[in-house]
Amino acid sequence: MEEIIKQDKGKSHKEFEKLLSEDLINRKFKEGEITSGVIEEIGKKFVFVDLGLKSSGAIPIEEFKLTKEIDKIEVGSKIEVLLEKIENKNGEVVVSREKARRAKSWKKMEKAFENKEEVTGIIISKVKGGFCVSVDSCLCFCPSSQLDIRPTKNIDHLMKIPQTFQIEKIDNRRKNIVVSRRAIIEKARNKDKNKIISKMKEGDIVTGIVKNLTDWGVFIDLNGVDALLHITDISWSRINKPSELLSLGQSIKVKITKIEPVKLKISVSIKHLTVDPYTTTINKYEIGKIYPAIITKVQDYGCFAKLEDGLEGLIHQSELSWTKKNIHPGKILSTSQKINVQLLEKDVEKRRLSLSYKNTLVNPWKKFADDFKVGDITKGTIKNITDYGLFVSIKDTELDGLIHYKDLSWSEKDSELEKYKKNELIKFKILEINNKEEKIRLGIKQLEKDPFDFFTNKNVSDIITGTVQSTAQNGIYLQVGNNNLTVLIKKNQLAKEQENQRTSRFVKGDKLDALITELDKEKRKISLSIKALEERQTKEAVKKYGSKDSGGILSDIFDFSKVKTKKEKEKK
C-alpha cells in the first residue's frame, strides 16, 4: 500500500513539472505580437511553422504565393509570423504570415509619418474619391486632388509603377492611411522656385508670358515661376476684363511689386511701368471746366467716363439728366460713347473724380422759366393719373407738371379725376414754377372765374336767390351766381314747419330765396337756410303788424293760403 502511494506521488510530481514547463514556454509568447518560427514542412495547402509551442502553426500557402515568397522559402527557413492564438478551441496554434508583414509595415509607416519621410508605393486601383495605393503591404488612400498639381483624367501611365508619396494622415483606430503624391511634386517645384526667386528682387523689370487669364487677374510665367498680375495693376484706367488688353501666350514686360519667399508668391504690375497720372496730368484739369470724355463702364448707380489714360471719373445717376431721375443709366449713355463732361470734384488722395453730364446740356428748368411765367395758358398731354392728380407732359418742353385734383374744378372733388384719360390733350394754366425743387404746378379750374367770387361782397344773414339744380334725400342743391356754384341746403333747413321739409316739394328750375347762415371765404365754406329766412320774416312781421299785447294774432297778419312761390307769380 505504501509503495502504491509513493508511485502516485512520483507520477503527479512529473506531470506538474511538465505542465509548469509548458506554462513557462507559453509565457514567452504573447497573442497579437510578431514572433519568429522555423518552417518544418511545406505542404500543398499549408506551410507548417514550429514556434517552440506544443503544436505547429499552419499558414495557408496562398499568403506566400501572393508576395511570390513561396519561391524563396524552404524547410528550415526562419520567418516572422503574427501569433493570433496560442491555442484555439481545437488546441491548435493560429499564426499569420500576411498579418505579420502588415503589422511590420504599419510600424514602418508610423515611423515614416513621425519623421516626415517619403514612401514608395504602387497605385493598384481606382476607388470612389481617389485611388488605392499599396505601400510595403499597407493599403493606403490617395484622394484625387492629391494625385497631381492639376486634375488628371487619364492615369494609365501612373498605374502599377512605383511612385513617391508623402503620408498625410494615419488613423490607428480605423487603420486608415492617407497619402499624397501632389505634396512631393510641389516640394520639387518649390525647390526650383526658391532658386529662381532668390535671384529676383522687388522693383525689377522682367519679361514674362501670359499663362492664364481670369476675370480678376492674369498669371504670368516668369521663367518657371508663376506671378500674379491683378486686374487693378494692369492699367491706371479702369478695365472690365484682363482679356481686353492681354491674350494667352503674349510676351509682356512687368514690374515686380512684391515677393513673399515663404509662400513663394510674386506680385507684378504693368501700370507701375509708367507714371501715375494722379501725380502729373491731373493738375491740368480744373474744377468747373468742361472736357471731352469716353464712357468706359455703365453701372446701376451711374457711369464711368475716361478723360485720358489713367484718369477716370464717376458720373453719378443724379448728374446724368435734368429730367430722367428714375431710369437706368444705360438708357441715357452707353459704353464707348463720346461725350462732354464737367469736372465737379477731384480728390487726388482717394484717386476720385466726380463728373457731370447734365451740366453740359441745356437746363430745361431754366429754359422753361425763361419761356413761361406764372399765369400763362398752354397745353399738354396727360402722362399719368394718380389718386392725387394728373401728371402732364407740357407741350414743346421736356418737363412734366402736376395738376392736383383740387385744381381740376372749383368743386375740389377727387371724383373729377374720372373725367380724364391717359394721353388726352388738355389746356391748363401755369400756377407755380419752382426751379429749386424742380416742380411745376398747373391748374384747369383757374381757366374759369372762381364762382365763389359771388360771395365776395356777401355776409352772413344776407338773402340770396338761386335756382334748384337737383334734389336728394338729404336736401336740395341750389345753384347761385353766374358760374355754376352749387350749394346744398340740408333737408331740415328747407322750411320752418317739419311737414314742409319734403324735398319732393321742389322741382329743378325753381327759384328760391335763402338766408346765408355760414360763410368762410378762406375755407370756401357756405351754408344756406330757407327755414332761417322764414323765421326772420315772421319775427319782422310780428314786430311790424301786431303782438299778443295789442290783441293781434299771427293769422290776422298772414293769410298763408294766399302765399305763393315766385315761380307761380312769374307764371301769372
GUFIRO-917893 format. One record per residue: x, y, z of N, C-alpha, C in turn. Coordinates in steps of 0.02 Angstrom, whole numbers, plus 50000, padded with zeros to 5 digits. Atoms other than C-alpha are relative to their C-alpha. Layout:
XYZXYZXYZ...
This chain:
500424993950000500005000050000500435006350000499554994349996501395012250045500375001049934499654999550065502285008149879499565003349947500474997150048500725012449780499945007550009500044992849985500595029149869500625003749975499384996950021502425032949834500015000749924500024999850074502185028549647499545005749975500484994750021500665040249634500305006950011499694993649986501625054349717500535001749949499484998950049503075052449595499725001849932500334998850064501915052049444499715007149998500314993349997500985068149499500535005449996499464995250000502625077249525500275001149930499754999650068503215073449348499515003749955500514996650040501545079149271499985007550015499984993049980501635095249371500595003749970499414996950030503395098649311499915001349926500134999350072502825095749130499555005949987500474994450009501365107549147500325006750014499654993849983502455120749231500475002049945499544998650055503725119249092499635002949940500414997650056502355121548958499755007150013500244993349982501665136749052500545005349992499454995350005503365144849060500175001649927499884999150071503585141948873499485004749970500554995950026501875149548836500075007350020499934993149976502295164948939500505004049959499534996550043503695169148817499645003249941500394997850057502365171848684499395004050022500604996049988501005184948680499585000449937500454999750057499495184548566499985007249972500014993550033499465198748439500685002849985499324997650012501365200448432500334995949945499615003450053502605195948296500544995750033499505004549973503725181048334500324996149943499645003850051504975170148239499854992650006500115007150002504725152348186500414996949944499625003750051505555138748081499524995849960500425004050044504725130747930500214992750007499845007149991504615112147966499694995749945500305003850054503515106947820499645004849952500354996250051502875114247655499534995349963500505004350031501265105647602499695003349939500354997450059500075108247455499555005950018500464994749980498885119247554500275004350058499764996449941499835124347712500764999550006499305000049980501565128847772500004999650076499995001249928501905122247948500635003050030499464996349969502955132948063500054997950073499875001849931503755127448227500205006350039499874994149959503685141248358500294998250068499785002149934504265130848505499434998750047500585001549960502495128148565499844992649994500165007250000501635111448594499764997549933500205001950068500985111748417500265005049950499764995650053501505119148250499435004349974500504995550030500625133748166499944998749925500135001250071499815131147996499815006549965500134993850038499885145547871499794998149929500205001550069498895144747706500555002049951499464998850047500125143347564499875006049955500184994350042499175157147470500335006550026499684994149972499935170147591500725000849975499324999750027501645165647520500015001149925500034999450072501085164847339499845007249978500194993250018500325182547339500615004649995499404995850000502025190247378500594996649965499485003850036502975177447273500564997750046499515002149950503855172347433500084992450000500005007350001503475153947400500634997249967499395002350035504995152747286500635000950042499414998349961506165159147421500064995850064499985003749936505685148347570500134992649990499885007350000506165130447612499974997650072500015002849933506105118547758500645002050037499454997549961507185125547895500095007549998499964992750005506955143747840499665003350061500274996349944506655156047979499585005849975500464994750022505155167747955499655003150061500384996549948504165180248057499264999149987500735000950004502325177248093499675003850057500394997049947500945185348194499634994650038500335005049958500365174648338499305002550018500694997949987498465176348338499724996550061500255004049944498045162048459500534994950020499545005149976499185151448568499664993149995500385006150003497815138548572499275001849988500714998950013496105138848490499594994550032500445005049968494605128148537500174992949981499785006750021495375113648442500704998350026499345001049974497025115348535500575001549952499504998450052497935122348382500275007050009499694993450001499135136848365499785003649935500224996150058498465150648249500505005649987499514995050020499755161148156499855002649930500114997050067499785172648001500645003449977499434996850030501225177347888499825006949972500224993750030500225191147797499885005450053500134995249947499655199547958500655002350033499344998149973501445199348022500335005249955499704995550049502015207647863499655006950004500384993749996500615221047877500165003750064499854996849935500955224448061500695003349998499324997350005502795226848023500015006249955500044994350046502375238347877499665006050034500364994649965501155248447986500475003950046499514996749956502545251848112500485004349959499564996150044503665257447969499665006549977500384994350022502295269047907499925005250056500054995549943502045276448080500665003850011499354996949991503905279648095500145005149944499914995550057503955287447920499575006350008500454994349988502465298547966500285004750053499714996049946503305304348127500625003849975499384997050025504945308048037499915003949935500174996550063504035315747885500424997449942499625003250053504915303347771499554998249942500375002050059504375299547594499984992449995500065007250008503755282047550499854998549927500115002250068503645272147388499414995249998500605004250006502005264447335499804999149928500265001550066501055257547186499255001049999500724999050008499345263347128499724993649969500245006550023498395246947112499285000349973500694999550025496595252847080499715006950013500394993849990495385267347066499404998550044500575000849955494095269147206499615006650003500424994049993492735281747250500395005650034499674994249971493525298747277500765000149995499275000250003495305293247240500274993449974499645005950023496505278747221500254995850059499725004649950497085263347318500744998949984499285000450008498965263247344500294994950049499675005049958499995248647408500705002450017499354997849976501475254147514500264994750048499695005149957502515239547581499464995950036500545004349975500955228347602499445003850037500534995949970499945242747677499585003249945500454996950049498415248247579499835007050024500104992949983498315267247579499515003349951500474996350042497095280047508500315006649978499764993750028497625294147392499415003649968500564996350031496235307147358500175002449930499884997850069496025312647177500365006749997499684993449999496525330447223500734999850020499315000549977498165324047295500444995849953499615004050046498725314147144500505004249960499584995650041499425328747044499825007350014500134992949991499525347747042499375002249963500584998650041498225348546905499574993849993500455005850008496695337446881500234995549942499775004850050497185321646786499444995049986500545004650018495845311946691500264993049986499715006550018496945297946624500624998750042499435001649956498125289546749500324993349980499735006550021498585274046649500764999950004499264999749999500385279946640500284999850071499785000249931500455280046831499854993450034500225006249970499645263246866500564994850004499555005649987500715249146942500745001749986499304997550006502285259846927500175003350067499824997149935503205264247089500015007749999500044992849994502815282147142500185002150071499824997449934503415292747286499415003850029500564996949965502125298247414500225002950066499924997249933502015308447572499404998050041500545002149956501005301847718499685006250032500354994149975499685314947762499634998650065500415001549941498665305847895500014992650015500045007049977498665289647997499484999550055500535001249951497115283648090500094992950027499875006649971497615269348207499364996350017500635003249980495835266148264499664996749940500325002650060495135264048088500494996549953499485002950042496785257848016499995002949929500004996450063496735270847879500635004349993499424995950015498215279347795499845004149937500104995550057498055294447679500675002549976499364997950029499495298347560499885005249945500054994750051499865312447436500614999749954499474999550051500865312347275500125007349982499964993050017500485330747245500505003750045499544996849953501455336047401500734999049979499325001450023503025327647330500175004349939499884996050060502825336647163500095007350018499954993049979502555353447249500665001450034499354999149967504115350947355500555000949948499494999750053505145347947199499975006749963500094993750035504405363147113500225005950043499824994649954504645374047266500765000850006499274999649998506485369647269500265004049940499814996450060506635375847091499795007450004500254993149992505575391147131500465004150045499564996449954506685395747276500645002449966499404998050036508185395847162499875005949954500164994550047507305407147035499835006450039500214994149962506515418647165500595003350036499424997349965508165420647257500405004949956499654995650047508825429247100499605006349984500434994350014507375441647096499965004650061500134995349945507015457347198499455004849979500544995350013505595469747213500275006249962499794994350042505695483647083500314997949934499705002550063506485472646947499485000249944500425000350060505765474146772500194993849962499865006450032505635456846693499494998849945500445001950055504845448846540499684993250016500365006249986503525435346558499504998449945500495002450049502245425346460499324999350034500675000849973500365426446489499814992750000500135007249993499955409146555499264998450007500715001249988498145410646612499645006650012500414994149992496755423746606499384998550041500625000549961495375425946736499655006849999500374993649997494065439346767500325004950048499714995749948495075445846915500755001149994499284999250006496865444346854500314995549947499625003850050498215436246748500594996650034499415003649976499535422946787500555000449947499434998950044501225426946712500544995050017499445004849992502585413746687500665003949995499354996749997504255421146741500544994750003499465004950005505485407946682499904994150048500145005849958504625393846776499645001650065500364997949939503835403846918499395004049980500624996450014502025409746914499955006350042500114993649966501705427946958499295002449986500694997550008500015436246985500005007349980500124993250023499545451746888499265001550012500694998549984497955458246970499715004949950500324995750049496675467146861500125007450014499904993049982496955483346958500715002449986499314998350015498815482646914500164999749925499895000350072498585480946727500055007049970500014993250029498175499246689499775005050053500244994749956497915515746777499265001449986500704999250018496255516146685499604994050022500455005549982494755505546730499894995449941500155005050051494565489346630499514995050029500515004849978493155476746637500284993050008499695006649999494165461046598500715000549974499315000050024496035457446576500064998449926499975002050070495645449846406499915005949952500064994150043495265467446342500685002549977499334997550016497145471246342500514994549989499505005450003498035454346356499704993749969500215006350030497975437346271500484994450019499585005749982498655419746306500614999549954499385000750037500455417146255500355006549985499714993450014500795435846244500615001350044499404998249963502525441646297499945007350023500084993249973502455456846411500545001550052499554997749948503565467146524499605001950062500344998649937503075468446707500515002250052499584997849945503745476246864499824996050062500125003949939503945465447021499855004950057500214995549947502995474247159500044996850070499985003349935503015461047297500244992749992499765006949998503925444747338499884997350070500115003549936503375432647476500394993549998499575006050005504815419947493499704993950035500285005649962503915409247623499434996749961500575002550037502315407547521500174998849926499785000650070503305407847357499515003449953500464996250040502155421247287500335006449975499734994050031502595435347168499425004149971500494995450029501515450447125500355004749952499704995750050501855460546969499505005249976500424994550024501175476246885500235002449933499844996750064501085483946713499955007550007500134992849995500385500846761500575003750035499464996849964501865504246877500635000949957499464998550047502995504446724499965007249976500114993150021502255521646688499855004350062500124995249946502005537346794499265000350016500694999349977500405538846896499725006749976500284993650025499315551846807499725004450055500264996049944498615557246976500545004250033499454996049973500325564447016500265005049949499754995650053500585573446849499435003549963500494996950046499215576446719499365002450033500614997949966497825578546847499985007650010499954992849986498435596346875499735004449944500244995950056497885602246702499245000349996500735000050000496055598446739499745004450057500264995249951495105612446828499264998650015500695001149978493505610946928499555005349967500484995550032492015618346837500065000349924499894999950072492765616546663499714993849967500295005550039492055605446526500544996849956499495003750036493125591646446499684994249962500255006050035492865577746317500174993750039499905006249963492715560146387499684994249962500285006150030492295542146339499714995750055500325004349950491085531046435500354993249999499635006449995492035515646498499584994550032500395005049966490765507046608499345003050024500664997949978488905508146649499794995750059500235003549940488295503646824499295002250017500684998249979486615504246913499985007050031499994993749965487165519747008500305005849960499714994850041487985529346864500454997349946499555002050054489285529046725500705002450015499304998049995491195529446725500235002749932499764996850061491995541146599500755001450005499284999150002493835542146548500185006649966499744993850028494645559146523500614998749957499415002550036496285550946470500234993850037499755006149969497275535246512500195001250073499844999449930497295533346699499575004950039500444995149967496055547246736499284998549981500685002350010494295540846755499575002550058500444997349948492835548446849499304997049995500685002649996491065544046901499505005649985500594995850011489525552346829499434996850039500535002949959488265548946967499335000549964500665000250032486485544746916499665006850003500324993549991485925561746983500295005349953499684995350045487135570346861499954998149927500085002350069486565561446704499495004149961500554996750036484955570646661499645004850046500394995249962483925585546715499304997450016500705002249994482285576446695499924992550014500065007349992482595557446691500354997750064499715001249934482835553546875499994992650020500105006849974482245535646900500074994749946499895005150051482875526246748500724997750003499325002849999484415515246724500475004349958499514995950037485985524946670500124997549929499895002850066486145513046522499505002349948500494997350047484595520846444500155007249981499804993150016485455537846441500675000049962499345000450031487265533546399500194992749990499775006850015488165518246329500764999749998499275001050000489935511046336500305002149933499624997550058491195518946215499715006449970500304993850025490065533946188500435006050018499614993949989490995550446168499535005650021500424994749973490265564646272500445005650028499674994749962490715580946359499774999650072500165000349928490785581446549500285006250035499754994649958491005594746681500334997050062499655002449940492295591646819499715003550061500314997349940491385593846984500474999950060499565000949942492685587447107500574995349983499435004650008494415579447110500334999050068499685001949937495165570147257500614995749983499385003350020496975565647221500184994450049499845004949949497215556447385499604993649993500445005850008495725545047358499954997749928499995001650070496025544847169499284999749972500704999750021494235550147132499865006449962500234994350037493455561747004499244999649996500734999550006491645567547008499835004249939500164996850063490905572146840499255001149993500704998650015489275579146773499895000149925500194999950071488465575946605499445005149988500584995750011486865585846629500195007449998499794993050000487825601946663500285002449933499774998250067488455601446484499415000949952500614999550040486655601246420499605006150022500454994449984485325615046416499564998050059500425001249942484445616146583499275001449981500694998950021482605613446536499605004150050500364996249949482035621046701500135007549992499834992950011482965637246667499675002549935500304998150064482335637346487499245001050008500714999449988480555634546547499835006650035500114993849963480695649046669500105006149955499894994550047481335659946526499435000649950500515000150052479955654646405499305001050027500674999649970478475654146525500025003850066500074996749934477845663746676499344997750031500615001949964476515660646808499415003949970500604997150030474795663846733499924998549927500055001750071475215658146557499564993949990500435005650017473985646346474500334996149943499705004350051474675631646373499664993249999500305006650007474305613546326500514994650018499575005749985474985596346369499624993549997500305006750004474675577546364500034996750069500025003649936474125567646517500464994049997499505005349999475605556346556499824994450049500175004849948474985547946714499445002750044500564998149956473435548046826500094996550067499935002749933473625545747014499395001850043500564998549955472475546747164499965007450019499984993049979473015564547198500045005049942499994995350055473075571847023500254997349934499785001750067473675571946843500715002449989499344998050023475485571946782499965001349925500094997850069475545581446619500675001749968499414998350039476925582246488499855006549963500154993450027476975600746443500255000549928499864999750071476945603746255500635004349985499404996550023478585608946170500545000850055499494999949948479605605646329500174992850020499815006549973480495591046416499704998750069500215000249930479595594246579499284997750009500675002149979478095587246670499765004650056500314996149947476905596846782499454996050033500535003349962475635591646913499385004450005500644996849988473805596146914499674996350058500315003149943473155592447088499244999549989500715000950012471385585647094499595006050023500364994149976470865601347191500045005749950499934994850051471445611647041499674998049934500365002150059470365602046917499335003749993500654996849999468715610046968499925004050063500114995949941468095623247088499624996250054500345004349951467095609547172500504996450044499455003149964468775602047226499854992850022500175006949985468095584247222500494995449963499555004750032469285569547188499674996049945500365003550053467915562147079500115003249931499874996650063468415574946947500534996349959499485003850035469895563446905499714995149949500315005050043468685551146824499835002849931500174996850064468345563746684500574999849950499404999450042470125562346616500284993149983499705006250024471055548846517500745001249983499294999750017472895545046488500095001649926499834997750069473675553046330499515005149973500484994850021472245565746323500345006850000499724993250006472735583246264499535004850036500414995549960472135596446388500335006950003499764993249990472285615146417500035001550074499924998549930472875622346583500375006650009499654993949983473605637446670500594998350045499415000949957475345638246749499905003850065500134997049935475125641346935500645001550039499384999149962476905639447003500584996949962499385002650029478685637146936500535000150055499515000549947479915630747067500634996649972499395002750030481635628746987500444996450052499595002949947482475624647153499804992850014500255006849987481385609547188499814996449936500165002950065481115606447001499284997449998500715001749999479215606847014499605005449963500454995450035477855614746906499294998150020500705001349980476075616446971499545003149948500474998050052474665617746845499294999750026500705000149980472795620746856499535000749940500524999550051471235618646749499435004650021500554996049976469925626746858500155007449996499804993050003470925642846853499885003249931500184997450065470445644446669499335003750002500654996849991468725649946731500015004450063500064995649942468205663446853499764996050060500185003549939468045657447032499265001750017500704998649984466165655347064499895002550071500064997749931466475658947247500075007650005499954992750001466845676947196499315003350009500684997449990464945678847201499885002350072500094998449929465105679347391500505005150026499494995249978466475692447393499695005650041500344994449965465265706247447499414997750041500555002849960464085694647539500234998750071499865001249930463955692047726499474995350029500495004149965463055680747850499375004250012500664997049993461175684947860499765003549937500234997450064461135691247681499554994949967500465004350037459745684547571500244999649928499805001050070460215676947402499474995949965500485003650041459195669747261500384994949958499695005250039459615653347175499494995849964500425004450039458945640047057500124992850021499955007149981458575622047108500314996249942499655003950050459815611147014499804992750002500205006949991459355594247088499784998950071500225001849933458565585747238500304993450021499745006249973459195572047351499644998550066500325001949938458645563047509500195004550057499764995849944459695574247619499895007449989500134993050012459155590647539499965001749926500014997850070459185600847379500645003949985499414996350022460615608147276499775006249964500194993550026460425626547241500585003249963499504996750041461395634847100499955007550009500004992849987461905652747142500545003349958499524996350040462845666147048499974998449927499985000950072463355665546865500514994849977499465004650018464735652346873499894992950026500185006949983463815636446917500234997750069499855001949932464195636747102499394996850032500565003849971463085623747188500094999350075499995000449927462655624147373499444995450023500495004549972461755610647471499625003450057500434997949944460275616047579499734993650031500195006249967460015602247704499244999650010500725001249996458285594547724499685003650058500294996749942457995601547899500015007649996499984992850010458335619047830499565002349941500424998450058457045618347689499365003850019500624996649978455575625047793499985000450075500084999249928455065630947964499604994250028500425005549979453715617947978500284993449975499715006550018454305599747977499644996749942500395003150053452885594347865500165002949931499834996850063453525606347732500744999049980499295001250013455325599747734500114994349950499955005350051454955586847599500385002649939499624997950060456205587947454499574999549937500435000950059454825582447336499605006349984500354993750012454045599747355500375004349948499584995850043455475606747249500134996549933499905002550068455715604747063500595003749969499434997050034457265607746957499775006149961500164993850034457235625546894499635005150044500334995449954456275632847042500495005250025499594994849971456955649447101499795001250071500144999549929457105651247289500455005350031499604995649958457695663847417500244996150060499725003349941458825658047558500445004850038499614995849956459725665647704500704997050010499325002449986461635664447723500084999350075499925001349929461905656247893500744999050019499285001049988463795652447874500385001849938499604997950057465135660047763500735000650021499274999949987467015655847774500355000349932499714998850066467875663447623500674996549992499355003450005469585655847664499924992549989500125007250006468925638147684499504998549945500495000850054467665641047543499404995850024500555003649970466265635047655499405004750008500614995949996464455641447645499414995650019500625003449980462795636347725499415004649987500614996350015461065641947666499414996950035500595002649965459375640447752499385003949979500654997050013457575643547696499615000750065500314999949934456985639647872500185006350038499784994149964458025653647947499705006449969500314994250034457345665647815499275000850021500704999849980455545661147860499935002550072500034997949930455895663248045500135007450007499854992849997456655680348017499415004249974500574996350028455205685947908499415000050048500555000449951453965680148042500115005050056499844995349946454855690048176499895007249978500074993150026454895705548067499265001949991500714998750010453025703948027499645001150066500314999349933452525701648209500185006850030499774993649973453555716648258499655005849967500284994550038452785727248122499245000650007500724999750005450955722448124499624998250064500375001649940450495716348297500364995550047499735004449949450825706648453499434997550042500525002649955449865697448586499735005550045500224994549957449805712948693499515004649966500454995550037448935723148557499374996649977500605003850019447685709348526500054996949932499915003050066448365704448353500274993050005499755006950003448665686548310500314998849931499635001350061449765678748176499554998649940500475001650054448255672648074499695006249970500274993750025447625690248059500515003749957499464996650037449285696447997500144996549934499845003950060449645682247874499434995649979500465004750029448435673547764500424995249958499545004550032449545658447722499724996649939500315002950060448305652147597500145004049938499874995750057448735666947489500745000649982499284999750013450645664547499500184995649940499825003650061451345659447329500765000449989499285000050018453065655047266500125004849942499824995550054453985666347146499874997049932500125003450062453775653247012499285000949978500714999250015451865654247024499855007149978500094993050018451945673347017500245001349929499724999050066453035672546861499554997149946500465003050048451765661146776499425004749984500544995250011450415674246801500255005949960
